[in-house]
Amino acid sequence: MPKKASPTKKANPVPEEQWSMPVTFSQSGALVSLRDFTHSRVPALSLSQLTLEQRAELTARRIELQPRFEVAMVGAGTVNKERALAEVRAQSEVGQLLIEIEQRLISNLVESATRKE
């Protein structure tokens, strides 16, 4: 019996607003958008090359650029935009978790944006 063709999985497209959001820094220290990073328009640092301070700065900038920001965290409760920025800048335990979440999001965005269809 012939095998049925399985439907191809289409990757989730990157949301339009994410293309202009920063995902890393250039070698000179300027923020680099997802669009510029994926099109290699600017020599940029990989996520693994970023210092903790750069990761915190990148996360804070991405939170600032969002019109609304709110996340519920076990043990920390609901974290609104103002609190998130304070926690990230202080690099508190909650801030470090937010930085880790944002780094994973950025990794997924870069992977989705560069995936060949």
C-alpha positions in Angstrom: 0.0 0.0 0.0 1.4 3.4 -1.0 2.4 5.8 1.8 0.2 8.8 2.3 1.9 12.1 1.9 2.1 13.8 5.2 1.2 17.4 5.3 4.2 19.7 5.4 4.6 21.6 8.6 4.8 25.3 7.9 7.0 27.2 10.3 5.2 29.9 12.3 6.0 33.2 10.7 7.9 35.8 12.7 5.4 38.5 14.0 5.9 41.7 12.0 6.7 43.8 15.1 9.6 41.5 16.0 11.6 42.3 12.8 12.4 45.8 14.1 13.1 44.7 17.7 16.7 44.4 18.8 18.1 40.8 19.2 21.8 41.5 19.8 24.6 44.2 19.7 27.0 45.1 16.9 30.7 44.9 17.6 30.6 48.6 18.3 27.9 48.3 20.9 24.8 49.4 18.9 21.6 47.4 19.1 20.9 45.2 16.0 17.4 44.4 14.9 16.2 40.9 13.9 15.9 42.2 10.3 19.5 43.5 10.2 20.8 40.4 12.0 19.2 37.9 9.6 20.3 39.8 6.6 23.8 40.2 7.9 23.7 43.9 7.3 25.7 44.6 10.4 28.5 42.6 12.0 26.8 41.4 15.2 27.7 39.4 18.3 26.1 36.0 18.7 23.9 35.6 21.8 26.6 33.5 23.5 29.1 36.4 23.1 26.9 38.8 25.1 27.9 39.7 28.6 25.3 39.5 31.4 25.2 43.3 31.4 24.5 43.3 27.6 21.8 40.6 28.0 20.2 42.7 30.7 20.3 45.8 28.6 18.9 44.0 25.6 16.1 42.5 27.6 15.3 45.9 29.2 15.2 47.6 25.8 12.9 44.9 24.3 10.5 45.3 27.3 10.6 49.1 26.9 9.6 48.7 23.2 6.5 46.6 23.9 3.3 48.6 24.2 2.2 46.3 27.0 4.2 43.8 29.1 2.9 41.6 31.8 3.9 38.1 32.8 2.8 35.8 35.7 5.6 34.0 37.4 5.3 31.3 40.1 6.7 32.8 43.3 6.9 36.3 41.9 3.3 36.9 41.0 2.3 39.2 38.2 5.2 41.3 36.9 4.2 44.4 35.0 6.4 46.5 32.7 7.7 48.8 35.3 8.6 46.0 37.7 10.1 43.9 35.0 12.4 46.8 34.0 13.5 47.3 37.6 14.1 43.6 38.2 16.1 43.2 34.9 18.2 46.3 35.6 18.9 45.1 39.1 19.6 41.6 37.8 17.6 40.2 40.7 16.5 36.5 40.7 13.3 37.5 38.9 15.3 39.8 36.5 17.6 36.9 35.6 14.6 34.7 34.9 13.2 37.4 32.6 16.6 37.7 30.9 16.7 33.9 30.3 13.1 33.9 28.9 14.0 36.7 26.5 17.2 35.0 25.4 15.2 31.9 24.5 12.6 34.0 22.7 15.3 35.7 20.7 16.9 32.3 19.8 13.6 31.0 18.6 12.9 34.2 16.6 16.3 34.0 14.9 15.8 30.3 14.2 12.4 30.9 12.7 13.6 33.9 10.7 16.5 32.0 9.2 14.8 28.7 8.6 14.8 27.7 4.9 11.3 26.9 3.7 
